Structure formats: C-alpha cells, structure tokens
C-alpha cells in the first residue's frame, strides 16, 4: 500500500470510528426507565425484616395469593361456578408474567406475548377463551371458530441471516441441500411424535403435561439434554442446531444443551390447535401481549383483586391466616388475611419464603426448579426504521446467532390502510449465555447504560445507526426469576408431585408445578385448585 492509499484508508477508518462513536452516543441518549417488579418486596422478605403491626384485617372464604395466570384462572373458575367469596392478592406485580404497559395509546408486553390456539386436550383453556368471547363457536370442536381479530396476522416471522431476511425462522434459501434434508427429517420426527401414543394410550406430548404418556419409552427422553438427543439422532446441520437452541431459549430460558430432551420435543409436539377458518396451527396475540387476556380474566372473575404481598402463610384454627404487606407512599403497611382456604399461586422460590414447604413434601434443596433470568425491553419508535428490501417487517423478527431472541412489533395486529406513525419494538433477552446466578448478579449491578446496550443488541444488527435515530425512549423490565427451566430429570421431581396432589387448607397453583413456564400449564393448576375447592 502506498502512502496516499494509507492516508486515504486512515481517513476512512477515522470517519468510521467517528460514526460508530456518534451512533454509540445517540444510543446512550435514548431515555430509559428500568423496572424491576418484585425487587423491593423480594428483598424485604429475603432480608427478614420485621413487619409493622397489622393495620387491618381481611376476611374471605378463599384467599388467592398471586394474580398471574394461575391465580386469575382459579378466580375465573370459582366465579364462573358461582363461588363469589374469594379475594385475589396481587403479589409484587399485577398479572405477573402476563403483565404489560403502555406508551400513550400504544400497548406493549412486559412478559409473555402470545398464546398458541389450544388443542383439544387443553380444554380448560378452550373453556376460558369461549367464556371470554375469543372462541365463538363450540369449544369442543376439533377446529373451533375463533374471533379473527385475535389470530396472529401475516407476515408472522422472519430471520436475518447473511445480510438478508428469510421467511420463517428455519432458513431454506441459500442453505445446502443436505441441511434442508435434515430439516425435513426433523419435521418428520416431530410429525410422528405429535400423534404418537404410549402403551397407556395417551399422546406422548400434550398440554397439560400431566396428561402426557408415562410410557418409559417416552419418559426416558428426560434423562438426556435436548442437544444430546439431537446429536444421538445424527443431526449435523448448523442452522437446525441453532434453531433448536433458539427455541429452547425462547420457551424455557435455557439453551438446548441444558434443557431436557423431553421438554425440547414437547415444545414442538404438544401444540397444534387449528382454527376453523384456516385449518392450520394458529397463535393468539394482542398488542399488549397477554396483558389484555389477563385483564379479561380479571373482569370475568368480578375484579376481586387488590394489592398485597404475602409475608407468611399457614394453617390457623379451621382455616388459614396470612400476614401481608404493601408499600404505601414508600412506607410498609401490613394487614392480616383470614380465610377458610388459600391458593398459593406464586413461584415456588417465593412460596419457600412464606411457608415451610417441607411440610408439604417439597425440599427446597433438592426439588426447587432452576430459574432463568430475562430482560424485556420496549422501545417506543418515533418512526419505523427503513427495512431491507427482502421481506416486510413481521410480527416476530429474529437475528441468526443474535444475542437476544429478536423483537416483536406491538402494532402488528392493527388493521389500517397505512402503518401508524409510531410503534413499539419489544426486544426479548434470555440471559442464558451465563449461569443464572451470574446473570442475576449482573442484572442487580448493571448500570442503565449497560442494560440498554444489551437490550438493543439485536435491533442494532437489524437497523444499524438508524435504530438509535428512530428510538424515542425505552422501558426495560428485569425479571431475574422469569421462569422455571425444565432440566433433565424434572419429570421425576417428587417435590413437585407432592405439591400438585395436596388437597388441604392450602393449595398450590403455578406453572412451576409443571417445571416450565407456559400459560397452559399455569392455567391448568389454577383450574385444578378451583375444582378442589368447589368439590369440597
């Protein structure tokens, strides 16, 4: 290289560095708000602080502690069957992992953002959706009629690979023939397993998971990680390996080298609810994720919900008694709840701090699930950044080998002649590249700038400098114990089985009882708890 070329190259490099610096400064200038639901309440319980004397007493027949999917489902079922003497206590965050937020008139999710159309085995969810007016025909039909406003519209998902967008999340174009053949072979295995039945006559993989076959042939998969199974089946395709790891992180918060092979296959084989109008597997979604669904459940249950986090819970006389607290203008105020029965609809790591789970057959040292930390970041976009020409913006947009799990678009379901001026991009990040303990420590100590840098990783790949120039502000929600991850051996967890079977003054209802966090499982345990109360 001659001197002139060297000087020109140096000038170009300096300009590029200045551009990067300007873009970085622009990113850091995006106003950010950090939310850590439950941090204050959790630390109060963890630190063993004394509560002030109770200010008042609440008396009810059934106390439901937790207003996530399980608690709301229990409340909905009780109310629907005519049992009206109950009260739901929110816990640290109303609606839990189904919660959402707003930027003005734009709604967005801060947790779960979709619900697969339930199959026939998940009749408890179909019954709920029918009551809420989302399923408008016979809920027992093989292909029920669905209000199409809630069906996920096209285009549904795309993948950024090699500088261009591909339709779907498992790429075909530009992928070698031998890899595509492996994709097809995996699809055939899934199709077979989707309808396969064990020696007990049950389908191998269904929701709720307790209705799945207990045939040892299928349950043996729980002794392997999903990656071990993939390698045992001689799959070598890099794109398939990436896709299966992505799906594991997306649904379980942990990589395919960590989760149970049974759980990995359950992800693909258990769903398949088809709508009457399309005859295809469908998803339900709302701009606010599952927050509007939770709100509908709340309303249908009679709005019997109030603030309060339980600090201690136990049997008392002929019923149960709980000591609860809430923050009022920054001060702790406590109250007592007395009820005939209680439903503990909270994560097990939280339940372990309010009652002695050993008395219920659950040893926290051996039976506690592993919890995956997450970040959910909602970027208010003052305009839509320019897209590459390959494919239009989809509902779900994923970066191949990206740091995060991609981003969804809150206004995707809007039916308009022209797109809205503003939108919200919701970026999901499962912090699965480090141990859960290390990730939780990082979440607790990271600066807002560090959180923003991590939250925007996939969006910067998709849009470059244009992303920061288009973003108006961001709300980042930290969930250090977002979900239970189903690691090998989770199906034989005797502690979880004990909590499921209990039928006493205190009942348990949470997705943790299944060992993994999805709406169908949480709703099942809420439904079961309500049935136990109704049958007493």
C-alpha positions, 0 to 999 in steps of 0.5 A: 500500500502506498502512502496516499492509499494509507492516508486515504484508508486512515481517513476512512477508518477515522470517519468510521470510528467517528460514526460508530462513536456518534451512533454509540452516543445517540444510543446512550441518549435514548431515555430509559426507565428500568423496572424491576417488579418484585425487587423491593418486596423480594428483598424485604422478605429475603432480608427478614425484616420485621413487619409493622403491626397489622393495620387491618384485617381481611376476611374471605372464604378463599384467599388467592395469593398471586394474580398471574395466570394461575391465580386469575384462572382459579378466580375465573373458575370459582366465579364462573361456578358461582363461588363469589367469596374469594379475594385475589392478592396481587403479589409484587406485580399485577398479572405477573408474567402476563403483565404489560404497559403502555406508551400513550395509546400504544400497548406493549408486553412486559412478559409473555406475548402470545398464546398458541390456539389450544388443542383439544386436550387443553380444554380448560383453556378452550373453556376460558377463551369461549367464556371470554368471547375469543372462541365463538363457536363450540369449544369442543370442536376439533377446529373451533371458530375463533374471533379473527381479530385475535389470530396472529396476522401475516407476515408472522416471522422472519430471520436475518441471516447473511445480510438478508431476511428469510421467511420463517425462522428455519432458513431454506434459501441459500442453505445446502441441500443436505441441511434442508434434508435434515430439516425435513427429517426433523419435521418428520420426527416431530410429525410422528411424535405429535400423534404418537401414543404410549402403551397407556394410550395417551399422546406422548406430548400434550398440554397439560403435561400431566396428561402426557404418556408415562410410557418409559419409552417416552419418559426416558427422553428426560434423562438426556439434554435436548442437544444430546438427543439431537446429536444421538439422532445424527443431526449435523446441520448448523442452522437446525442446531441453532434453531433448536437452541433458539427455541429452547431459549425462547420457551424455557430460558435455557439453551438446548444443551441444558434443557431436557430432551423431553421438554425440547420435543414437547415444545414442538409436539404438544401444540397444534390447535387449528382454527376453523377458518384456516385449518392450520396451527394458529397463535393468539396475540394482542398488542399488549401481549397477554396483558389484555387476556389477563385483564379479561380474566380479571373482569370475568372473575368480578375484579376481586383483586387488590394489592398485597404481598404475602409475608407468611402463610399457614394453617390457623384454627379451621382455616388459614391466616396470612400476614401481608404487606404493601408499600404505601407512599414508600412506607410498609403497611401490613394487614392480616388475611383470614380465610377458610382456604388459600391458593398459593399461586406464586413461584415456588422460590417465593412460596419457600419464603412464606411457608415451610414447604417441607411440610408439604413434601417439597425440599427446597434443596433438592426439588426447587426448579432452576430459574432463568433470568430475562430482560424485556425491553420496549422501545417506543419508535418515533418512526419505523426504521427503513427495512431491507428490501427482502421481506416486510417487517413481521410480527416476530423478527429474529437475528441468526446467532443474535444475542437476544431472541429478536423483537416483536412489533406491538402494532402488528395486529392493527388493521389500517390502510397505512402503518401508524406513525409510531410503534413499539419494538419489544426486544426479548433477552434470555440471559442464558449465555451465563449461569443464572446466578451470574446473570442475576448478579449482573442484572442487580449491578448493571448500570442503565447504560449497560442494560440498554446496550444489551437490550438493543443488541439485536435491533442494532444488527437489524437497523444499524445507526438508524435504530438509535435515530428512530428510538424515542425512549425505552422501558426495560423490565428485569425479571431475574426469576422469569421462569422455571427451566425444565432440566433433565430429570424434572419429570421425576421431581417428587417435590413437585408431585407432592405439591400438585396432589395436596388437597388441604387448607392450602393449595398450590397453583403455578406453572412451576408445578409443571417445571416450565413456564407456559400459560397452559400449564399455569392455567391448568393448576389454577383450574385444578385448585378451583375444582378442589375447592368447589368439590369440597 
